[in-house]
Amino acid sequence: MAQFLPLLILALPAGHAADRFSRKYMLMLAHATMALASLGLACVSIFALNVEAVFVFLAIAGVARALGMPARSSMIPLLVPPATLGNAVTWSVSGFQMAMMAGPATGGLLLAITESPMPELAYGVTITLLMTCIGSVSQIRLQPMAPSLEPRTLRSLLAGLRFVWQTQLLFAAITLDLFAVLLGGCTVLLPAFCEEILEVGTVGLGILRAAPAVGAFVMALLLAHRPPMTRPGRALLWSVAGFGCATIGFGLSENVYLSFAMLF
């Protein structure tokens, strides 16, 4: 909740800011904020600070996500011509899922190498990679974006919300995805599952944490090499139903291989 609430509260202002300010610098600020959260969590672990401090830095991480998401997704039209936008979005998702695979797997590998929790190593690697990402983003050259001439009012802030509310198809799709992710996310419980039910170590945790991203990456590659769906609404309903069944299957599983398959 500490991570989700900032995301919920700042979603509209962050999207509004991405329309008015440099998306590149917003993304760099988001990564810097995430690095600050990682540094804070490292201090909590190393110096055994009060657990309340964990929630503070998780909230800062939520702020970073709120800043970064609209900036990252809306940068793509400024990088490629309109004709290749759909394909670029698919490859962007693939790259994101590759990172989601590599991150947890690297964390599990670091824990396996050290054979004991070393927060300074884990958070140090995280901060180093975030700073590398800031350097990489700084080199991106975006096409010039016409500044918004609309006055900064509450009406303009809520324009996107009104559009979604009035477009029934979009509202239904977003609501369906929101409830599926919000109520069906099981990865945050993985440490407890790995320790108490599946009885696997830290490497197993890293592998299981990467499983959803592996599945998403494989599907993104398949989608990138096939024509657009003729009935996307039907595909969305089936995919959400499959997501729910897989989540139930994971919850009931006591076998690590079945759990990996369900997460995949």
N, C-alpha and C positions, 0 to 999 in steps of 0.2 A: 504493500500500500504506500509505503514511503516513496517508492520509485514511481508508482502509477499516478498518484495525485498530482504531482507537478506536471506530468505529461497531460493529464486531463485539463488542468487549470490553464496551462500555457499553450495548449494546442492552437487556439484561435489567434492569440497575440503573436505567436511564433510564425504561423502561416502568413499573417498580415505583414510581419517584418520582412519575411522572405520576398514579398512582392515589392517592397520599398527600398531595401538595403542590399548590399552586396552579398549574394548567396555564398560566395567563396569565403568571405571573411566571417560570415555567420557559422559556416561549417568549421572553420579554424577555431573560432571561439568555443564551439561545442566540444571539440576535441581537447582544447586546453582546460575546459571546465571538467571534463571527464578525467583528465590527468590529475587535476586537483582533488577530485573525489578519491581516486586511487591512492594518492599520496596520503590523504586523511585516513583511509581504511588501513593503509600500511602502518601508520602511527598508532592507530587503535590496537592493532595486533601486536606490534613490537613492544609497545609500552603498557599493554594490558589496561587500556583506558576503559571507562564505564561503557557498558553496552549501549547506552542511549546515544553515544557518539556515532555508533554504526548507522542509526537511523538518519542522523544529520547528513552524513556523507552519501548515504543511499539517496536521500532527497536531492542532493546536489547532482548526483548521477542522473536522476530523473529530469532535472532541469537541463542537463547536457543533452539528453535524448530529445527533449522537447524542442530545443534549439536546432539540433542537427537534422532531424527527420525531414521537415519541410524544405530546408535548404538543400539537402542532398538529393531528394527526389525531384525538386524543381530545377536543378542545375542541368539535367540531361538535355532539355530542349535548347539550352544555350551552348551545347557542345557538338550536336549533330544536326544535319539538315532534316526537315520534317519527314521526308520520304523514308528515312531509316530510324525514325523515333521508336517505333514498336519493337524493332529488333534490338535497338540500343537498351531499351528498358529491360528486355529479357536477359541480355548479357549482364546488365548492371545487377539484376537480382541474382544471377548466377555467381557473380563475383562476391556479392554480399554473403551468399550461402557458403561459398568456399571459405570465407573468413570465419563464419559461424562454425564450420567444421574444424578448421585449423586451430582456433582459439581454445576450445575445451580440450582437444586432443593434446595440444602443447602443454596446457595446465596439468593434465594427467601425467604426461611424460616428465615434467619438472618434478612433480611429487614422487614419481617412481624413482627418479635419479637420486633425489635427496633422501628418500626413504623416511622422511618426517616433514611435517609442515614447516615451510620456510617462507613466511609472508613477505619478508623483504625481497626475496628472489622473485616470487610471483608478481608482486606489485611493481617491482623494479622493471621487469620485462614488459609489463603492461604500459607503464609510463614511457619507457623507451620507444615502444611501438607507436604510442599515441603521438609522441613528438615527431617521430618519423613521418607519420601520416600528415601532421600539420605542415611539415616541410614539403611533402608531395603535393598537397592541395594548393600550397602557395605558388606552385609552378604551373597550375592550370590556367589556361588563357580562355576566357569565356567570350562569346559574342556579346557585343554591347546590348544592353537591355534598356528599352525606353522607360524613363522614370514615370511612375504613376502620378497623374495630375489630380486624382480624386482627393478631396480633403480628408484629413484624418478624423473621422467621426465614428460614433458607435454604429451607425448604419453601415459604413464601409467595412468595419470590423466583422459585422455579422452577415455580410453579403454571401460569403461561402456557405454559412449555415443555412441561410434562406434558400440558396440554390439547391442544396442537398435535400432540404425538407420538401421543396416543391417538385423535385424530380423523383417520382415514386420509385422507379427502378433503381436509381443510385442509392436512395435512402434505404431500401430493402436490403440491397447487397451489403452496404456498410454496417447496418444493424446486425445482419446475420453473422458477418465476420467478427464484429465486436463481441457479441455474446459467446461465440464459439471460442475465441481466444481468451476472453476475460474469465469465463467460467470453466473452460476446458484445459487451461494450461497446467501441465503436470511437471514440467521440468524443474520448477523451483523446489519440488519435493524430492528430487533425485537423490540428494545426499542421504536423506532418511531411508529411502527405498534401498539404496546400495548398502547401507550399514545394517538395517534391521530385517530386511526381507530377502534381498538377493545375495547378501553377504559377499560382495565383491569389494576390492580395494580401490585406491585412488585412481589407478589406471582404468579400471572398469567404469568408474564414475566419469572420467574424461571421455571414454569411448561412447558411453550411453548419452552423455550430454551432447555429443556431436551427431548422434544418430538422426534427429529430426532434420538437421541441416544437410546431411548426406542425402536423405530422401528428397528434400526440396531442390538440391542441386541437380540430382538426376532428372527430376521432373522439369526443371528449368531448361536443361539441355535438350530434352525431348521437345518441349514447346518451341524452342528456338529453331528447330529444324522441321517444323510441320506448319501447314497453312493455318490461318486464323480459324478458331472454332466457329462452326455454323450455328450452334445452340449453346452459347456461353452460360446462359441462365441455368439450363439443365445441368451443365457440367459443374457449376458452382454448388447447386443443391446436392449433387452426388458427392462432391469433394468434402463438403461440410459434414454430410452423413458419415462418410468414411472416416473423417477426423474424429467424430464422436465415438464410432465403434472402436477405433484404434485406441482412444483414450480409455474406454471401458476395459478393453483387453489388457492394456498396460496395468491398470489398477488391480486387475484380478490375477495377473501373472506372478508366479514365484520362480520362474526360470529366466535366467539372464538372457538367453538367446531369443526367447519369445518376447521379452521386454524390449530388446534391441529391435526386433522386427516390428513391433507395434509402434515404437518411436520413429522408426524409419518410414 
